[in-house]
């Protein structure tokens, strides 16, 4: 699954939403709208090293998430 997600992330016309649910789809093939609800993510206690590295990777890939990086420092 991880390989598939990485391949899809490299496609400019595809958006990946993890921990999300499709709420509504309307339209037709080639012209459609999808409503997606992204569920919140929670940590019980402190995240482990693997989780921290995964979050750092996400922050590097998505410049708009740079504010999360400061929070990660506080968790360690």
LOFI-56517 format. One record per residue (C-alpha): residue number from 1; x, y, z. Coordinates in steps of 0.2 Angstrom, whole numbers, padded with zeros to 4 digits. Example, Ala and Ser with C-alpha at 12.3 -4.5 7.8 and 13.67 -1.06 7.14 Angstrom:
<recs>
+-----+-------+-------+-------+
| seq |    c1 |    c2 |    c3 |
+-----+-------+-------+-------+
|   1 |  0062 | -0022 |  0039 |
|   2 |  0068 | -0005 |  0036 |
+-----+-------+-------+-------+
</recs>
This chain:
<recs>
+-----+-------+-------+-------+
| seq |    c1 |    c2 |    c3 |
+-----+-------+-------+-------+
|   1 |  0000 |  0000 |  0000 |
|   2 |  0014 |  0012 |  0004 |
|   3 |  0022 |  0010 | -0013 |
|   4 |  0005 |  0014 | -0021 |
|   5 |  0003 |  0029 | -0011 |
|   6 |  0020 |  0035 | -0015 |
|   7 |  0017 |  0033 | -0034 |
|   8 |  0000 |  0042 | -0032 |
|   9 |  0009 |  0057 | -0022 |
|  10 |  0020 |  0059 | -0037 |
|  11 |  0005 |  0063 | -0049 |
|  12 |  0001 |  0081 | -0050 |
|  13 | -0018 |  0078 | -0053 |
|  14 | -0020 |  0067 | -0038 |
|  15 | -0023 |  0072 | -0020 |
|  16 | -0021 |  0059 | -0006 |
|  17 | -0031 |  0060 |  0010 |
|  18 | -0027 |  0048 |  0024 |
|  19 | -0039 |  0045 |  0038 |
|  20 | -0053 |  0052 |  0028 |
|  21 | -0071 |  0047 |  0022 |
|  22 | -0080 |  0052 |  0006 |
|  23 | -0096 |  0060 |  0011 |
|  24 | -0104 |  0065 | -0006 |
|  25 | -0100 |  0062 | -0024 |
|  26 | -0110 |  0072 | -0038 |
|  27 | -0108 |  0074 | -0056 |
|  28 | -0101 |  0062 | -0070 |
|  29 | -0085 |  0055 | -0076 |
|  30 | -0073 |  0069 | -0080 |
|  31 | -0083 |  0082 | -0071 |
|  32 | -0087 |  0078 | -0053 |
|  33 | -0086 |  0085 | -0036 |
|  34 | -0082 |  0075 | -0020 |
|  35 | -0085 |  0080 | -0002 |
|  36 | -0072 |  0073 |  0010 |
|  37 | -0072 |  0073 |  0029 |
|  38 | -0054 |  0072 |  0036 |
|  39 | -0054 |  0064 |  0053 |
|  40 | -0043 |  0071 |  0067 |
|  41 | -0027 |  0062 |  0072 |
|  42 | -0023 |  0060 |  0090 |
|  43 | -0008 |  0053 |  0100 |
|  44 | -0010 |  0044 |  0116 |
|  45 |  0005 |  0051 |  0126 |
|  46 |  0020 |  0055 |  0116 |
|  47 |  0023 |  0049 |  0099 |
|  48 |  0036 |  0037 |  0096 |
|  49 |  0052 |  0040 |  0085 |
|  50 |  0044 |  0033 |  0069 |
|  51 |  0028 |  0043 |  0071 |
|  52 |  0039 |  0059 |  0074 |
|  53 |  0049 |  0056 |  0058 |
|  54 |  0033 |  0052 |  0048 |
|  55 |  0026 |  0069 |  0053 |
|  56 |  0042 |  0078 |  0049 |
|  57 |  0042 |  0070 |  0032 |
|  58 |  0024 |  0076 |  0029 |
|  59 |  0029 |  0094 |  0035 |
|  60 |  0043 |  0094 |  0023 |
|  61 |  0032 |  0089 |  0008 |
|  62 |  0018 |  0102 |  0012 |
|  63 |  0025 |  0119 |  0016 |
|  64 |  0009 |  0125 |  0023 |
|  65 |  0011 |  0113 |  0038 |
|  66 |  0027 |  0121 |  0044 |
|  67 |  0018 |  0126 |  0060 |
|  68 |  0017 |  0108 |  0065 |
|  69 |  0036 |  0107 |  0065 |
|  70 |  0037 |  0118 |  0081 |
|  71 |  0024 |  0107 |  0090 |
|  72 |  0034 |  0091 |  0085 |
|  73 |  0050 |  0099 |  0094 |
|  74 |  0039 |  0101 |  0110 |
|  75 |  0033 |  0083 |  0110 |
|  76 |  0051 |  0076 |  0110 |
+-----+-------+-------+-------+
</recs>
